[in-house]
Amino acid sequence: MLNYGYDEAALRISESANENDVEFRIVLAADDPSIIAGLKRVRQEFDENRVYTDVLFYHYPDHEYKIIVRKDYYVDFVLELMKQRLLQSVEWTADR
């Protein structure tokens, strides 16, 4: 299992698993330009690859984002969030 941590004062991240994908809901606490830029770079990373259905982004009012990630791209997505400094930590834990 992959666990991650982030600045809860800056954003909230929740996720729910479906049959073939994981739905992330990211809500920004404020209009932080660095976080918005990081989300744009995450989106660009997945938009520019050859797989069109790996990660789908939806932007809503009030700084809310819904992101649908195919399960086989879950780790890539979380690591990209870390790479863009949206997460503060990522760690593997034993599955039980």
C-alpha positions as CSV (number, residue, x, y, z in Angstrom):
1,M,0.0,0.0,0.0
2,L,1.2,3.5,-0.8
3,N,0.7,6.2,1.9
4,Y,1.3,9.9,1.4
5,G,1.3,13.1,3.4
6,Y,0.6,16.7,2.4
7,D,0.1,20.2,3.9
8,E,-3.5,20.0,5.1
9,A,-3.5,23.8,5.6
10,A,-2.9,24.2,1.8
11,L,-5.1,21.4,0.4
12,R,-7.3,18.4,1.1
13,I,-7.0,15.2,-0.8
14,S,-9.5,12.4,-0.7
15,E,-9.7,9.3,-2.8
16,S,-12.2,6.5,-3.5
17,A,-11.6,3.3,-5.4
18,N,-13.9,2.1,-8.1
19,E,-13.7,-1.1,-10.1
20,N,-11.0,0.0,-12.6
21,D,-9.9,3.4,-11.3
22,V,-9.3,5.6,-8.3
23,E,-11.1,9.0,-8.0
24,F,-9.1,11.8,-6.3
25,R,-10.8,14.9,-5.1
26,I,-8.3,17.7,-4.4
27,V,-9.6,21.0,-2.9
28,L,-7.2,23.9,-2.5
29,A,-7.6,26.0,0.7
30,A,-6.7,29.2,-1.2
31,D,-5.7,30.3,-4.7
32,D,-2.0,29.3,-4.2
33,P,-0.2,29.9,-7.5
34,S,2.5,27.3,-6.7
35,I,0.0,24.5,-6.1
36,I,-2.1,25.4,-9.1
37,A,1.1,25.4,-11.2
38,G,2.0,22.0,-9.8
39,L,-1.4,20.6,-10.7
40,K,-1.0,21.9,-14.2
41,R,2.4,20.2,-14.5
42,V,0.9,16.9,-13.3
43,R,-1.9,17.2,-15.9
44,Q,0.6,18.1,-18.6
45,E,2.7,15.0,-17.8
46,F,-0.2,12.7,-18.3
47,D,-1.7,14.6,-21.2
48,E,1.5,14.3,-23.2
49,N,1.9,10.6,-22.9
50,R,0.4,8.1,-25.4
51,V,-2.3,6.7,-23.1
52,Y,-5.4,9.0,-23.2
53,T,-7.4,7.2,-20.5
54,D,-4.7,7.0,-17.8
55,V,-5.6,10.1,-15.9
56,L,-8.6,12.4,-16.5
57,F,-8.8,15.9,-14.9
58,Y,-11.9,17.9,-14.1
59,H,-11.8,21.4,-12.7
60,Y,-14.7,22.8,-10.6
61,P,-15.4,26.1,-9.0
62,D,-13.9,27.0,-5.6
63,H,-10.5,25.5,-6.3
64,E,-11.8,21.9,-6.5
65,Y,-10.4,19.2,-8.8
66,K,-11.7,15.7,-9.6
67,I,-9.1,13.4,-11.1
68,I,-9.8,9.9,-12.2
69,V,-6.8,7.6,-12.3
70,R,-6.7,4.2,-13.8
71,K,-5.6,1.7,-11.1
72,D,-2.5,0.7,-13.2
73,Y,-1.4,4.4,-13.1
74,Y,-2.1,5.0,-9.4
75,V,1.6,4.8,-8.3
76,D,2.7,7.0,-11.3
77,F,0.1,9.6,-10.4
78,V,1.0,9.7,-6.7
79,L,4.8,9.9,-7.5
80,E,4.1,12.8,-10.0
81,L,2.2,14.6,-7.2
82,M,5.3,14.2,-5.1
83,K,7.6,15.3,-7.9
84,Q,5.6,18.5,-8.3
85,R,5.8,19.1,-4.6
86,L,2.1,18.7,-3.9
87,L,2.9,16.0,-1.4
88,Q,5.4,16.1,1.4
89,S,6.0,12.4,1.8
90,V,5.3,9.1,0.1
91,E,6.0,5.7,1.7
92,W,5.3,2.0,1.0
93,T,3.6,0.0,3.8
94,A,3.0,-3.7,4.0
95,D,-0.4,-4.9,2.6
96,R,-2.4,-6.9,5.1
